[in-house]
Amino acid sequence: AIAEGLAERISGNRVPHMAPSGVFPCAGEDRWIAIACEDDASFGRLATAINQPALARDPRFATLSDRKRNEDALEAILTDWTRTRPPNEATTSLQAAGVGAHTVSTNQDLTENPHLNARGLFAELPHAELGVRRHIGVPWRMSTSDCRVRSAAPCLGADTDHVLQAVCGYSAEEVAAFRANAVLE
């Protein structure tokens, strides 16, 4: 009984009030697009955008409840379309038709994004062992707080003495004794 209840709650990317709603594979290595149709009109625009307007009249997909009952078949049809297109092309096409869609971004997509770069999202910071590396910054700005990334991640153990002394209250002599007795290895 527990397994049955769990199976009913596990839905992946599916949501009860939209169909389709999910992430679909695109042309290219590990490239994906997220697509969501919030109502019957949106689904009609999707059907037209993928050059299958008859899908909107197909009894299996005419209403949300129909699409939910036949979600596997609907997702297979949509996957056949997305698999043949690069994600940015599919995104542009669907968005132009008024369908909720967006390319699932890779790390490279994000670091090369002109808007994110213009907003200063990334910080080039020196790391003690790796040299200068690009780090993602804080995605918001505040009027009176400096919300920037100030340093690269510390190396393992770099802050041990500070934490033991300032946070835990040990003296420098006690920390030195920990080191001498291999407590911190």
C-alpha positions as a Python dict, from the first residue, in 0.01 Angstrom:
ca = {
    (1, 'A'): (0, 0, 0),
    (2, 'I'): (287, 239, 79),
    (3, 'A'): (451, 172, -257),
    (4, 'E'): (123, 239, -438),
    (5, 'G'): (78, 571, -257),
    (6, 'L'): (436, 668, -335),
    (7, 'A'): (394, 582, -703),
    (8, 'E'): (92, 812, -719),
    (9, 'R'): (295, 1103, -579),
    (10, 'I'): (602, 1055, -800),
    (11, 'S'): (535, 1244, -1118),
    (12, 'G'): (874, 1358, -1246),
    (13, 'N'): (822, 1685, -1432),
    (14, 'R'): (449, 1634, -1472),
    (15, 'V'): (205, 1857, -1289),
    (16, 'P'): (-166, 1792, -1239),
    (17, 'H'): (-286, 2119, -1398),
    (18, 'M'): (-81, 2119, -1722),
    (19, 'A'): (-11, 1885, -2011),
    (20, 'P'): (234, 1871, -2156),
    (21, 'S'): (463, 1993, -1883),
    (22, 'G'): (812, 1858, -1882),
    (23, 'V'): (1164, 1853, -2013),
    (24, 'F'): (1221, 1701, -2355),
    (25, 'P'): (1539, 1590, -2533),
    (26, 'C'): (1666, 1796, -2825),
    (27, 'A'): (1925, 1754, -3097),
    (28, 'G'): (2280, 1766, -2965),
    (29, 'E'): (2457, 1600, -2679),
    (30, 'D'): (2258, 1624, -2355),
    (31, 'R'): (2047, 1917, -2481),
    (32, 'W'): (1694, 1971, -2350),
    (33, 'I'): (1395, 2203, -2362),
    (34, 'A'): (1132, 2268, -2095),
    (35, 'I'): (777, 2301, -2229),
    (36, 'A'): (454, 2377, -2043),
    (37, 'C'): (100, 2430, -2174),
    (38, 'E'): (-121, 2592, -1913),
    (39, 'D'): (-452, 2554, -2098),
    (40, 'D'): (-624, 2420, -2408),
    (41, 'A'): (-544, 2735, -2609),
    (42, 'S'): (-175, 2700, -2529),
    (43, 'F'): (-187, 2337, -2637),
    (44, 'G'): (-353, 2440, -2963),
    (45, 'R'): (-68, 2685, -3028),
    (46, 'L'): (183, 2410, -2950),
    (47, 'A'): (14, 2170, -3194),
    (48, 'T'): (30, 2434, -3468),
    (49, 'A'): (392, 2525, -3385),
    (50, 'I'): (504, 2164, -3425),
    (51, 'N'): (314, 2140, -3755),
    (52, 'Q'): (52, 1904, -3617),
    (53, 'P'): (-256, 2126, -3569),
    (54, 'A'): (-484, 1820, -3577),
    (55, 'L'): (-349, 1718, -3236),
    (56, 'A'): (-560, 1992, -3076),
    (57, 'R'): (-874, 1820, -3213),
    (58, 'D'): (-754, 1465, -3146),
    (59, 'P'): (-992, 1317, -2883),
    (60, 'R'): (-689, 1191, -2688),
    (61, 'F'): (-562, 1547, -2642),
    (62, 'A'): (-860, 1784, -2683),
    (63, 'T'): (-886, 1879, -2315),
    (64, 'L'): (-652, 1882, -2019),
    (65, 'S'): (-812, 1571, -1871),
    (66, 'D'): (-774, 1396, -2210),
    (67, 'R'): (-408, 1499, -2230),
    (68, 'K'): (-344, 1383, -1874),
    (69, 'R'): (-498, 1042, -1949),
    (70, 'N'): (-281, 1011, -2261),
    (71, 'E'): (29, 1189, -2134),
    (72, 'D'): (273, 915, -2237),
    (73, 'A'): (151, 924, -2596),
    (74, 'L'): (152, 1305, -2600),
    (75, 'E'): (506, 1322, -2466),
    (76, 'A'): (622, 1067, -2724),
    (77, 'I'): (481, 1283, -3006),
    (78, 'L'): (640, 1595, -2863),
    (79, 'T'): (973, 1417, -2813),
    (80, 'D'): (971, 1309, -3179),
    (81, 'W'): (956, 1679, -3268),
    (82, 'T'): (1206, 1813, -3012),
    (83, 'R'): (1467, 1546, -3079),
    (84, 'T'): (1521, 1676, -3433),
    (85, 'R'): (1585, 2039, -3333),
    (86, 'P'): (1853, 2224, -3142),
    (87, 'P'): (1703, 2353, -2815),
    (88, 'N'): (1742, 2722, -2898),
    (89, 'E'): (1562, 2674, -3232),
    (90, 'A'): (1276, 2484, -3066),
    (91, 'T'): (1255, 2745, -2788),
    (92, 'T'): (1239, 3034, -3035),
    (93, 'S'): (973, 2860, -3242),
    (94, 'L'): (751, 2772, -2946),
    (95, 'Q'): (787, 3108, -2773),
    (96, 'A'): (699, 3286, -3098),
    (97, 'A'): (377, 3081, -3098),
    (98, 'G'): (299, 3182, -2739),
    (99, 'V'): (392, 2851, -2581),
    (100, 'G'): (579, 2837, -2251),
    (101, 'A'): (919, 2698, -2345),
    (102, 'H'): (1283, 2753, -2263),
    (103, 'T'): (1614, 2588, -2335),
    (104, 'V'): (1756, 2402, -2037),
    (105, 'S'): (2087, 2582, -1997),
    (106, 'T'): (2420, 2411, -1958),
    (107, 'N'): (2698, 2568, -1753),
    (108, 'Q'): (2855, 2688, -2078),
    (109, 'D'): (2524, 2843, -2189),
    (110, 'L'): (2510, 3036, -1861),
    (111, 'T'): (2870, 3158, -1862),
    (112, 'E'): (2839, 3275, -2224),
    (113, 'N'): (2501, 3444, -2173),
    (114, 'P'): (2540, 3812, -2272),
    (115, 'H'): (2270, 3931, -2030),
    (116, 'L'): (2414, 3748, -1729),
    (117, 'N'): (2759, 3881, -1812),
    (118, 'A'): (2632, 4236, -1857),
    (119, 'R'): (2466, 4212, -1514),
    (120, 'G'): (2798, 4108, -1360),
    (121, 'L'): (2677, 3770, -1237),
    (122, 'F'): (3020, 3610, -1265),
    (123, 'A'): (3331, 3697, -1069),
    (124, 'E'): (3688, 3608, -1164),
    (125, 'L'): (3860, 3522, -836),
    (126, 'P'): (4203, 3381, -747),
    (127, 'H'): (4211, 3040, -580),
    (128, 'A'): (4516, 2936, -375),
    (129, 'E'): (4568, 2609, -564),
    (130, 'L'): (4383, 2649, -895),
    (131, 'G'): (4462, 3005, -998),
    (132, 'V'): (4200, 3246, -1127),
    (133, 'R'): (3861, 3082, -1178),
    (134, 'R'): (3519, 3207, -1276),
    (135, 'H'): (3261, 3186, -998),
    (136, 'I'): (2890, 3246, -1009),
    (137, 'G'): (2803, 3553, -811),
    (138, 'V'): (2496, 3659, -623),
    (139, 'P'): (2205, 3687, -870),
    (140, 'W'): (2037, 3979, -694),
    (141, 'R'): (2137, 4329, -597),
    (142, 'M'): (2050, 4512, -280),
    (143, 'S'): (2047, 4888, -230),
    (144, 'T'): (2245, 4897, 96),
    (145, 'S'): (2429, 4564, 109),
    (146, 'D'): (2732, 4452, -85),
    (147, 'C'): (2611, 4116, -218),
    (148, 'R'): (2917, 4015, -415),
    (149, 'V'): (3131, 3705, -386),
    (150, 'R'): (3447, 3825, -215),
    (151, 'S'): (3675, 3522, -240),
    (152, 'A'): (3709, 3181, -397),
    (153, 'A'): (3625, 2872, -196),
    (154, 'P'): (3888, 2801, 69),
    (155, 'C'): (4116, 2501, 48),
    (156, 'L'): (4039, 2212, 280),
    (157, 'G'): (4136, 2311, 633),
    (158, 'A'): (4221, 2673, 550),
    (159, 'D'): (3983, 2807, 814),
    (160, 'T'): (4029, 2540, 1079),
    (161, 'D'): (4234, 2751, 1319),
    (162, 'H'): (3997, 3046, 1291),
    (163, 'V'): (3688, 2830, 1352),
    (164, 'L'): (3843, 2645, 1646),
    (165, 'Q'): (3951, 2970, 1809),
    (166, 'A'): (3681, 3225, 1717),
    (167, 'V'): (3379, 2994, 1707),
    (168, 'C'): (3467, 2707, 1939),
    (169, 'G'): (3671, 2913, 2189),
    (170, 'Y'): (3995, 2713, 2190),
    (171, 'S'): (4321, 2898, 2248),
    (172, 'A'): (4603, 2904, 1995),
    (173, 'E'): (4799, 2675, 2227),
    (174, 'E'): (4511, 2423, 2240),
    (175, 'V'): (4484, 2422, 1860),
    (176, 'A'): (4860, 2368, 1835),
    (177, 'A'): (4825, 2075, 2077),
    (178, 'F'): (4546, 1929, 1859),
    (179, 'R'): (4781, 1945, 1560),
    (180, 'A'): (5071, 1792, 1754),
    (181, 'N'): (4848, 1503, 1865),
    (182, 'A'): (4708, 1445, 1511),
    (183, 'V'): (4355, 1535, 1624),
    (184, 'L'): (4302, 1748, 1312),
    (185, 'E'): (4415, 1496, 1049),
}
